């Protein structure tokens, strides 16, 4: 049986919608849209939606646009 086990580091916690939207610098309604479209990794606990800090960081890194130097 191959199961993924989620391990929490000491001091890690799940962020709520307010905390995650604030951290990302976006409106809560925008974050809701990302969740509904499954464009951002999230955790569902019943009706609650939560976010792991490392998933938010990963989302930021995936959407990073680097500036190319023009000679």
C-alpha positions as CSV (number, residue, x, y, z in Angstrom):
1,X,0.0,0.0,0.0
2,X,1.6,3.3,-1.2
3,X,0.2,6.2,0.8
4,X,1.4,9.7,1.0
5,X,1.9,10.8,4.6
6,X,1.9,14.5,5.3
7,X,4.4,15.4,7.9
8,X,4.4,18.8,9.7
9,X,7.5,20.5,10.8
10,X,7.5,21.9,14.3
11,X,6.0,25.3,14.2
12,X,4.3,24.9,10.8
13,X,0.7,25.6,10.5
14,X,-2.0,25.8,7.9
15,X,-2.9,29.3,6.8
16,X,-6.5,30.5,6.3
17,X,-7.8,32.5,3.3
18,X,-7.1,35.8,4.9
19,X,-3.5,34.9,5.9
20,X,-2.7,33.4,2.5
21,X,-4.2,36.3,0.5
22,X,-2.3,38.7,2.6
23,X,0.9,36.8,2.2
24,X,0.5,36.6,-1.6
25,X,-0.6,40.3,-1.8
26,X,-3.8,39.5,-3.6
27,X,-7.5,40.0,-2.8
28,X,-9.3,37.1,-1.1
29,X,-11.7,36.9,-4.1
30,X,-8.7,36.3,-6.4
31,X,-7.5,33.5,-4.1
32,X,-11.0,32.0,-4.1
33,X,-10.8,32.0,-7.9
34,X,-7.4,30.3,-7.9
35,X,-8.8,27.6,-5.6
36,X,-11.9,27.0,-7.6
37,X,-9.9,26.7,-10.8
38,X,-7.4,24.4,-9.0
39,X,-4.6,26.7,-9.9
40,X,-3.1,26.8,-6.4
41,X,-2.4,23.9,-4.1
42,X,-4.7,23.9,-1.1
43,X,-5.9,21.6,1.7
44,X,-9.6,20.9,2.2
45,X,-10.7,20.2,5.8
46,X,-14.5,19.7,5.5
47,X,-15.7,23.1,4.3
48,X,-12.5,24.9,5.3
49,X,-9.8,25.7,2.8
50,X,-6.3,26.0,4.1
51,X,-2.8,26.5,2.7
52,X,0.6,25.3,3.5
53,X,3.3,27.9,3.5
54,X,5.6,25.8,1.3
55,X,2.8,25.4,-1.3
56,X,2.3,29.2,-1.4
57,X,6.1,29.6,-1.9
58,X,6.0,27.0,-4.6
59,X,3.1,28.9,-6.3
60,X,5.2,32.1,-6.2
61,X,8.2,30.4,-7.7
62,X,6.2,28.7,-10.5
63,X,4.8,32.2,-11.5
64,X,8.1,34.0,-11.3
65,X,8.9,36.0,-14.4
66,X,12.6,36.7,-14.7
67,X,14.0,39.7,-16.4
68,X,16.3,39.0,-19.3
69,X,19.2,41.4,-19.8
70,X,19.2,43.0,-23.2
71,X,22.6,43.8,-24.6
